[in-house]
Amino acid sequence: MSSGRPDGDHGRSVCLLRAGSLSIDLTASLHDRDFTVEECELSVGSDAERCFSLLGATADPPDAIVLVTNDPAVLDATQLGSFDPVVVATSDRAVERAVHTGEYPVSGVCRVTDDSAAATLAWVVDSAIEVHEYEVRTERLRVDTALIREVNTAIVRATSQAEIERTVCERLVGTRYTLAWVASGHGSPNEIRAVAGNTDSDSDVLPLATGVDGDGPLATALATHETQVAWNAPLDERFRPDGVDGPFGVAVAPLVYEERCFGLLVVHSPNREDVDEQARELLTDIAENAAHAIQAARDRETVRQSRNRLEAITGAIPDLVIVYDENGRYEEVLTNEPVLGLAESEVLLGRTVHELLPHDTADRVLGAVRDTIETGEGQTIEYSVPFEGETYVWEARTTLLERDGGGRVVFLARDVTEAHAYQAELEAKNERLDEFASFVSHDLRNPLNVAQATLEMVEPSDGDSATYLAEARDALARMADLIEDVLALARQGAVVEDPTRTPLEPVVHRAWATVDSGDAKLDVGPDLGRVLADPDRLQQLFENLFRNSVEHGSTDDDPVTVHVARTPDGFRVVDDGPGIPPENREKVLEHGVTTHDSGTGFGLAIVDRIAAAHGWTVAVVDPPSSDPGACFEIAGVEFV
């Protein structure tokens, strides 16, 4: 192989493979387009096949291959499909026609008849490389997006930090990396808490190949809280997969939430693209989502521990101490404050439980007293007492006081009504947290669709490529914002604690811009005004209403028009689609309810939740005109 490499640094390389008698000078034209050129003479048969195989396997393959030939036998004998992109340069019309008809898997063909026509070849090669690079980037984006979605779906179901870390490692090794592990990053930094991949060690603590001291990727990631990637990094040979030689790459992504580092996610791969800049962004997103999930799991554990401590403290202090005889008669009563309207304990003395408590409750109390007398073992019961229109829940423990003379029982009771209400509230909050985690992917789907559709429109030679890519980046940025906002809403509770003066009209237009609206139209009424609201949550409310109108109100022949207008105590969003039947109007605001085959039933439930967070209400009503359509009115809004 001879080199036609000119002096200087050139970004793209071409391998010029000549097979046959076509002797037109093509190197100069390629050099003029800043290509580095390597030339090689091929013969038909195994030589060509071997050359293609070697080119595809080399550590630094060329960006494109130009096969120069007028002989169709070369095309038949050469493994063209083993490398991409391949451009055929020929002066033979038959060869050109064969390539154009798709008979051979090549990226392009250029007919060159003289040195001047050869200049066109450089343009064809350039275009083939750009198309190939675009296809590779698009496919990587698709794969990365699917991986992020898969990891997110798995970690929102995890219940502990250990499970989250193990799940992330398993998902990463199951896709592209040979080894993934999580180190503590503090305290005992060489301790691996989770590991998946190529290791036969049965120890929970493994020595790291690259420690947290010095200036290596682990130390840098720990110090900067930024993802680090490195090629040809040191690797403990126990972790090297069988049959894989040569350099390895490592990437280290800190699991950081609000400046707190929970650990370091470390992955290894023998493929350089798995530790490049795009991989850095992928691992950063996964690590951030994992850190959010870890914090949520810790918050849930804190709530659980607080609840247990509260129950232990309140359980040790009774509100009421009663001594019962075997017939449930009050012999002694001790209380520090009025209990259910009984200001004086003397009112109870000498009376029985059946005189003071509902029949079913009295039976339970008397049963516990007699069981204690008969067995000598304490009993625990819970019972309800109605008082002044309210129902109070009590918990009591019994202890045998003495057996002689029929025996007496000490009855230690406490009012657990508030504890029950608190428990119900915690359970409701946990349910809301689970709901929000489950519909994160729903609200990400639409911005992702916008991004993917926009990227598909990009052609390498299209002058509008920068604009399309900017729109795609904006949609993906909105995806990250939704992750932050929805999870924050779940963690912080439903109430908007610090609303700001927010003009409605700009929020409406920003929300519409994020929706894949197609041919649908937006009509904004005059003087929408300013409201007290959380701008991000308000934008999400409009986004979900707009998506609902576009998805349910539009048809191929009749795209929907959405109107936004102010009302005396709020605003309304109306479309001119088929509308919502009256019998379904209350149901549509519940999660899981949808009339669309591809819908998840969470969009309008999110609208209702965001409105409630502001102290507003959402109602599905008749449109202001007699025409059909869906009309959502948000009321209770404070204008400023």
Helices and strands as residue ranges (DSSP letters): E 2-3, E 12-18, H 27-32, E 35-41, H 46-57, E 64-68, H 72-77, G 80-82, E 86-90, H 93-100, E 108-111, H 119-155, H 161-173, E 179-183, E 192-197, H 217-224, E 228-231, G 237-239, E 249-257, E 260-269, G 272-275, H 277-315, E 320-325, E 330-334, G 345-347, H 353-356, H 359-375, E 380-387, E 390-402, G 404-406, E 408-415, H 417-457, H 465-492, E 500-503, H 504-513, E 521-524, E 530-533, H 535-553, E 561-567, E 570-575, G 582-584, G 587-589, H 603-613, E 617-621, E 631-635
